[in-house]
């Protein structure tokens, strides 16, 4: 079972790129930071951080016209979002 913690010890949050990274089209940096965020989120079992990472990398793939990957990560985002919702209720 994955625990939801707002700030785990090895939080992925420092690795999550700010929205401006995608807005400024700094796609390589956004992808690099988000991939690190996914790894750290999995290691720390933080479903909230994982949810955010999946959403951002889905946006990245959408912005770079890689629609199959965008859809793949969007589905993972929805699954993680639903898990967070179910644990809260």
C-alpha positions as CSV (number, residue, x, y, z in Angstrom):
1,X,0.0,0.0,0.0
2,X,1.3,3.4,-0.9
3,X,1.1,6.0,1.8
4,X,0.1,9.6,1.2
5,X,2.3,12.0,3.0
6,X,2.4,15.7,2.3
7,X,6.2,16.0,2.7
8,X,8.0,12.7,2.9
9,X,11.7,12.6,3.9
10,X,12.8,12.2,0.3
11,X,10.0,14.3,-1.3
12,X,9.9,14.6,-5.0
13,X,8.7,18.2,-4.7
14,X,12.2,19.8,-5.1
15,X,12.5,17.9,-8.4
16,X,9.1,18.9,-9.8
17,X,9.6,21.6,-12.4
18,X,7.8,24.9,-11.9
19,X,5.0,25.4,-14.4
20,X,7.1,28.2,-16.0
21,X,9.6,25.5,-17.2
22,X,6.9,24.1,-19.6
23,X,5.6,27.6,-20.3
24,X,9.1,28.8,-21.4
25,X,9.4,25.6,-23.5
26,X,12.4,24.4,-21.6
27,X,11.3,20.9,-22.3
28,X,14.5,19.0,-21.6
29,X,14.8,20.5,-18.1
30,X,11.1,19.8,-17.4
31,X,11.4,16.2,-18.5
32,X,14.6,15.7,-16.5
33,X,13.2,17.1,-13.3
34,X,9.9,15.3,-13.6
35,X,11.6,11.9,-14.2
36,X,13.6,12.4,-11.1
37,X,10.3,13.3,-9.3
38,X,8.7,10.1,-10.4
39,X,11.7,8.0,-9.1
40,X,11.7,9.8,-5.8
41,X,7.9,9.6,-5.4
42,X,8.1,5.9,-5.9
43,X,11.0,5.5,-3.5
44,X,9.2,7.5,-0.8
45,X,5.8,5.9,-1.6
46,X,4.2,9.4,-1.9
47,X,1.2,9.0,-4.1
48,X,0.5,12.7,-3.9
49,X,3.9,13.6,-5.4
50,X,3.6,10.7,-7.9
51,X,0.3,12.1,-9.0
52,X,1.8,15.5,-9.6
53,X,4.8,14.0,-11.4
54,X,2.5,12.0,-13.7
55,X,0.4,15.1,-14.5
56,X,3.4,17.2,-15.4
57,X,5.1,14.6,-17.6
58,X,1.8,14.0,-19.4
59,X,1.7,17.8,-20.0
60,X,5.3,17.6,-21.2
61,X,4.6,14.8,-23.7
62,X,1.5,16.6,-24.9
63,X,3.5,19.9,-25.4
64,X,6.1,17.9,-27.4
65,X,3.4,16.2,-29.6
66,X,4.1,12.8,-28.2
67,X,0.4,12.0,-27.8
68,X,0.7,8.2,-27.0
69,X,3.1,8.9,-24.1
70,X,0.9,11.9,-23.0
71,X,-2.1,9.6,-22.8
72,X,-0.1,6.8,-21.0
73,X,1.0,9.2,-18.3
74,X,-2.4,10.9,-18.1
75,X,-3.9,7.5,-17.3
76,X,-1.3,7.0,-14.6
77,X,-2.2,10.5,-13.2
78,X,-5.9,9.7,-13.1
79,X,-5.2,6.4,-11.4
80,X,-3.0,8.1,-8.8
81,X,-5.5,10.9,-8.4
82,X,-8.3,8.4,-7.7
83,X,-6.1,6.6,-5.2
84,X,-5.6,9.8,-3.3
85,X,-9.3,10.6,-3.4
86,X,-10.2,7.1,-2.2
87,X,-7.7,7.2,0.7
88,X,-9.1,10.6,1.8
89,X,-12.7,9.3,1.9
